[in-house]
Amino acid sequence: MVTVQDLVKAKLYADDNAVIVDALRHLLRDRPDLRIDLAIYRYQHEAISLARAADLAGVSWLQMRDILRERGLPLQLGPETIEDAQAEVDAVHQELRARS
């Protein structure tokens, strides 16, 4: 079995952290279900916006809304910060542009 240190010793990565970051990036790319579950966890426990959760999950905000509803999870009502509000507006604009 290959270890993190094997990859660093072979100078394929600068350090352990670089190996882990790359491995996680590939894992989340190959397993969209994990991205969605992580986004839902953060939405519930870290109070991120629907738009931010959708971005983390790699889906549109409409899809994220539907996923939350399908799982019986309550939708948060409105953004808490101006940045969250802007992220919501940007997500809506992006979705509308994609549809036209």
Backbone as CSV, one residue per row, in Angstrom:
resi,resn,N_x,N_y,N_z,CA_x,CA_y,CA_z,C_x,C_y,C_z
1,MET,0.837,-1.177,0.000,0.000,0.000,0.000,0.885,1.244,0.000
2,VAL,0.466,2.249,-0.726,1.197,3.508,-0.818,0.788,4.397,0.347
3,THR,1.768,5.034,0.970,1.476,5.949,2.073,1.691,7.389,1.623
4,VAL,1.207,8.294,2.437,1.402,9.721,2.172,2.894,10.020,2.100
5,GLN,3.644,9.461,3.039,5.089,9.707,3.069,5.789,9.175,1.819
6,ASP,5.315,8.065,1.253,5.896,7.546,0.009,5.807,8.591,-1.096
7,LEU,4.678,9.251,-1.204,4.480,10.261,-2.245,5.340,11.494,-2.007
8,VAL,5.516,11.863,-0.743,6.363,13.017,-0.417,7.825,12.673,-0.660
9,LYS,8.266,11.487,-0.217,9.664,11.067,-0.416,10.015,10.981,-1.895
10,ALA,9.058,10.587,-2.721,9.290,10.496,-4.167,9.241,11.870,-4.830
11,LYS,9.044,12.909,-4.020,8.975,14.300,-4.489,7.824,14.531,-5.476
12,LEU,6.765,13.752,-5.290,5.568,13.948,-6.101,4.680,15.033,-5.505
13,TYR,4.859,15.284,-4.209,4.142,16.339,-3.491,5.124,17.031,-2.559
14,ALA,4.841,18.287,-2.267,5.731,19.072,-1.405,5.703,18.592,0.042
15,ASP,4.531,18.213,0.525,4.402,17.794,1.921,3.134,16.963,2.108
16,ASP,2.957,16.477,3.345,1.794,15.640,3.664,0.483,16.357,3.356
17,ASN,0.422,17.626,3.703,-0.810,18.390,3.504,-1.194,18.451,2.025
18,ALA,-0.221,18.618,1.148,-0.504,18.682,-0.289,-1.097,17.362,-0.789
19,VAL,-0.608,16.250,-0.259,-1.150,14.938,-0.632,-2.608,14.832,-0.188
20,ILE,-2.864,15.214,1.047,-4.211,15.103,1.604,-5.188,16.009,0.864
21,VAL,-4.779,17.244,0.595,-5.650,18.178,-0.124,-5.989,17.628,-1.508
22,ASP,-4.990,17.111,-2.215,-5.233,16.571,-3.553,-6.130,15.332,-3.490
23,ALA,-5.880,14.473,-2.512,-6.701,13.265,-2.368,-8.159,13.622,-2.071
24,LEU,-8.368,14.592,-1.184,-9.739,15.017,-0.875,-10.415,15.647,-2.082
25,ARG,-9.668,16.448,-2.829,-10.228,17.078,-4.030,-10.708,16.012,-5.015
26,HIS,-9.880,14.989,-5.229,-10.263,13.911,-6.149,-11.426,13.090,-5.600
27,LEU,-11.411,12.823,-4.301,-12.498,12.062,-3.687,-13.830,12.782,-3.857
28,LEU,-13.848,14.074,-3.568,-15.094,14.830,-3.673,-15.534,15.013,-5.120
29,ARG,-14.586,15.046,-6.046,-14.951,15.128,-7.465,-15.582,13.814,-7.931
30,ASP,-15.018,12.707,-7.476,-15.498,11.393,-7.907,-16.731,10.916,-7.144
31,ARG,-17.002,11.528,-6.002,-18.147,11.121,-5.173,-19.044,12.322,-4.892
32,PRO,-19.872,12.720,-5.872,-20.736,13.882,-5.669,-21.688,13.717,-4.484
33,ASP,-22.015,12.476,-4.126,-22.878,12.257,-2.964,-22.230,12.768,-1.685
34,LEU,-20.904,12.631,-1.587,-20.202,13.147,-0.413,-20.223,14.669,-0.385
35,ARG,-20.073,15.284,-1.561,-20.139,16.750,-1.629,-21.501,17.247,-1.164
36,ILE,-22.552,16.574,-1.602,-23.903,16.974,-1.215,-24.098,16.787,0.288
37,ASP,-23.676,15.637,0.814,-23.831,15.386,2.249,-23.033,16.387,3.083
38,LEU,-21.836,16.727,2.642,-21.025,17.719,3.347,-21.696,19.089,3.304
39,ALA,-22.226,19.455,2.154,-22.917,20.743,2.026,-24.137,20.793,2.938
40,ILE,-24.875,19.699,3.015,-26.042,19.649,3.900,-25.609,19.781,5.356
41,TYR,-24.557,19.082,5.727,-24.054,19.186,7.104,-23.702,20.631,7.434
42,ARG,-22.960,21.276,6.541,-22.559,22.662,6.796,-23.766,23.592,6.794
43,TYR,-24.729,23.340,5.949,-25.957,24.142,5.906,-26.689,24.055,7.249
44,GLN,-26.739,22.860,7.815,-27.453,22.656,9.072,-26.668,23.138,10.288
45,HIS,-25.361,22.910,10.302,-24.575,23.139,11.512,-23.716,24.396,11.490
46,GLU,-23.462,24.935,10.329,-22.618,26.122,10.247,-23.381,27.323,9.707
47,ALA,-24.657,27.144,9.477,-25.548,28.222,9.030,-25.046,28.913,7.764
48,ILE,-24.550,28.115,6.805,-24.193,28.705,5.516,-25.467,28.882,4.702
49,SER,-25.411,29.748,3.730,-26.593,30.036,2.913,-26.896,28.884,1.958
50,LEU,-28.083,28.910,1.431,-28.487,27.928,0.430,-27.580,28.019,-0.795
51,ALA,-27.251,29.240,-1.207,-26.371,29.428,-2.364,-24.986,28.850,-2.100
52,ARG,-24.461,29.063,-0.901,-23.138,28.529,-0.555,-23.191,27.004,-0.492
53,ALA,-24.251,26.456,0.071,-24.401,24.999,0.127,-24.462,24.414,-1.281
54,ALA,-25.200,25.084,-2.164,-25.294,24.625,-3.551,-23.931,24.648,-4.218
55,ASP,-23.171,25.706,-3.979,-21.831,25.821,-4.551,-20.936,24.686,-4.052
56,LEU,-20.965,24.417,-2.758,-20.169,23.323,-2.190,-20.587,21.968,-2.757
57,ALA,-21.888,21.793,-2.959,-22.411,20.516,-3.456,-22.194,20.340,-4.955
58,GLY,-21.915,21.455,-5.649,-21.730,21.379,-7.091,-23.037,21.281,-7.851
59,VAL,-24.101,21.850,-7.270,-25.413,21.841,-7.914,-25.955,23.268,-7.935
60,SER,-27.031,23.485,-8.678,-27.658,24.808,-8.694,-28.387,25.030,-7.371
61,TRP,-28.703,26.292,-7.091,-29.421,26.571,-5.838,-30.813,25.954,-5.858
62,LEU,-31.432,25.850,-7.050,-32.740,25.195,-7.142,-32.634,23.703,-6.829
63,GLN,-31.583,23.071,-7.352,-31.374,21.655,-7.062,-31.115,21.443,-5.571
64,MET,-30.317,22.338,-4.975,-30.014,22.212,-3.551,-31.282,22.372,-2.726
65,ARG,-32.110,23.324,-3.089,-33.381,23.529,-2.396,-34.224,22.255,-2.465
66,ASP,-34.281,21.655,-3.659,-35.066,20.430,-3.834,-34.480,19.266,-3.036
67,ILE,-33.157,19.172,-2.993,-32.500,18.104,-2.219,-32.852,18.243,-0.742
68,LEU,-32.785,19.469,-0.232,-33.122,19.694,1.176,-34.580,19.333,1.453
69,ARG,-35.460,19.737,0.562,-36.886,19.418,0.737,-37.125,17.913,0.691
70,GLU,-36.470,17.219,-0.259,-36.627,15.767,-0.382,-36.189,15.052,0.890
71,ARG,-35.204,15.614,1.569,-34.698,15.008,2.806,-35.445,15.502,4.040
72,GLY,-36.468,16.305,3.808,-37.280,16.787,4.912,-36.594,17.806,5.800
73,LEU,-35.625,18.514,5.246,-34.888,19.504,6.027,-35.482,20.891,5.820
74,PRO,-35.590,21.661,6.891,-36.172,22.999,6.761,-35.242,23.946,6.015
75,LEU,-35.840,24.817,5.230,-35.066,25.834,4.529,-34.871,27.022,5.453
76,GLN,-33.661,27.581,5.423,-33.403,28.784,6.210,-34.045,29.956,5.488
77,LEU,-34.648,30.835,6.236,-35.372,31.950,5.646,-34.495,33.190,5.572
78,GLY,-33.951,33.429,4.424,-33.201,34.659,4.185,-31.766,34.620,4.665
79,PRO,-30.945,35.416,4.018,-29.532,35.492,4.375,-29.324,36.276,5.672
80,GLU,-28.222,35.939,6.355,-27.920,36.618,7.611,-26.977,37.796,7.424
81,THR,-26.211,37.784,6.332,-25.261,38.872,6.091,-25.444,39.404,4.677
82,ILE,-24.860,40.554,4.434,-24.898,41.130,3.083,-24.167,40.215,2.106
83,GLU,-23.067,39.620,2.552,-22.312,38.706,1.687,-23.170,37.503,1.296
84,ASP,-23.916,36.962,2.256,-24.811,35.842,1.956,-25.903,36.268,0.982
85,ALA,-26.437,37.471,1.186,-27.475,37.982,0.280,-26.923,38.130,-1.128
86,GLN,-25.704,38.664,-1.239,-25.090,38.825,-2.559,-24.835,37.468,-3.206
87,ALA,-24.404,36.482,-2.416,-24.178,35.132,-2.950,-25.481,34.539,-3.475
88,GLU,-26.578,34.776,-2.767,-27.889,34.292,-3.219,-28.277,34.966,-4.538
89,VAL,-28.084,36.278,-4.614,-28.409,37.026,-5.836,-27.558,36.527,-6.995
90,ASP,-26.258,36.349,-6.752,-25.358,35.868,-7.801,-25.768,34.481,-8.287
91,ALA,-26.171,33.608,-7.372,-26.591,32.255,-7.749,-27.848,32.292,-8.607
92,VAL,-28.779,33.163,-8.259,-30.005,33.296,-9.053,-29.673,33.813,-10.444
93,HIS,-28.819,34.831,-10.526,-28.425,35.372,-11.833,-27.746,34.297,-12.680
94,GLN,-26.868,33.527,-12.057,-26.167,32.467,-12.784,-27.163,31.426,-13.300
95,GLU,-28.116,31.059,-12.477,-29.132,30.080,-12.882,-29.972,30.615,-14.038
96,LEU,-30.343,31.879,-13.970,-31.147,32.479,-15.040,-30.361,32.569,-16.345
97,ARG,-29.079,32.921,-16.252,-28.241,32.968,-17.465,-28.107,31.582,-18.081
98,ALA,-27.984,30.563,-17.242,-27.835,29.193,-17.737,-29.093,28.719,-18.463
99,ARG,-30.235,29.240,-18.061,-31.498,28.832,-18.680,-31.766,29.545,-19.991
100,SER,-31.112,30.707,-20.226,-31.423,31.448,-21.461,-30.494,31.100,-22.589
